[in-house]
Amino acid sequence: MLRALASIPHVAPEDRSAVMTATEGYARGLDFADALHMARDTRSAGFATFDARLARRARSLGARWPVEPFGSNRRS
């Protein structure tokens, strides 16, 4: 639904590109809110989370930067 709404020319999401990227992440198994945070963050070298499942899923999908759970010493 969000992808369809964001595709309508006179509908102006705050960041259309990030919304479209987040809908792709959601379709691939990420939580939409997590996918949107990751899509909107263009200046970070990594992404930290309390959600270990998100970190595993993001790694398996080839996230553009490391996604690590808090308290982890592991590097991707």
N, C-alpha and C positions, 0 to 999 in steps of 0.2 A: 504494500500500500504506500509506504513512504517513497519507494523508488518511483512509483507512478505519479505521486503528487509532486515530487521534486523534478520530474520530467516535463511538467506543464509550464510553458513559457512565462505565463503571468503569475505563477507562484514563485515567491522568492525566499527560499530558506536562507538563513543567515550565512551558511557556508555550503553551497550546493555540492561542491566537489567532495567535501568531507562527508556529507550525508550519503552521497552515492558510494563512496568508498566504504562507509560503515554498513550500508545495506549489503554490499558484497561480502564483507566480513561476517555479517549475520547469516547470510546464505551459506557460508562455509563453516558455520558452527560456533562463532563467537557470540557472546551476549551483545546486543545492539549498543548498550551504553558503553561497554568496554571498547567496542570497535570504534565508536564515535570519539571517545577520548583519545584513542591511539591515532585516528585519522586527523584530528585537529591539532595534535602536538607535533609541530614541525621543527622544533628547536632542540629537542632532547636527544641524548645519546643512548637512552634506555628508558624502560618503563617498569616501575615497581608496583607490585600488587599484593594483597593479602590472599588472593585467589590462586592457589597452586594449579588448579585445572586450567585457568586462563593462561598461565605461563606455559604449560605443556601444549595447549592447543595452539597458541600463537607461534611457538617454536615449530610445531608440525606444519603450520601454514606458511612458514617462511616470513615472519614479521620483519619489517625493515630495520628494526633495532632489537636488542635483547629485551626480553620480558622476563623478569625474575620475581619470584615471591620474596616478600620481606623475610629477612633472617637467613636467606640462602647465600652460601659462599660459592655456589656453582656458577660458572660462566658459560655462555653459549657461544 
